[in-house]
């Protein structure tokens, strides 16, 4: 995450949490797991149909669990022909840093970063 990333008030409508939105295209329905690797502590969410940063609980289907080494892990059953949005955000406000995503599941998926401001 860089200075160009958008920010939103993730916790109780307060704070400036940097985030990236990534569209997930599923080629085969099944259980998929998303894992991250980063130098900063991250949090992840998966939304169905849309993500509205003003209402971060709307359309939320799952959120991440943590490991002890700046990684998050989350997963769910995803269906073809359904729009999913992965939101990767910082655990602490006003923090940025690079990250890598790892995805496992029954088939390849396509990840497309949704435009930055």
ABEGO torsion letter per residue (X at the ends): XBAABBBBBABGGBEBBBBBBBBBBBABBEBBBBBBBBABBBBBBBBBGBBBAABAABGBABBBBBBABGBBBBBBBBBBGBBBBBBBBBABBGBBEBBBBBBBEABBBBBBBBBBX
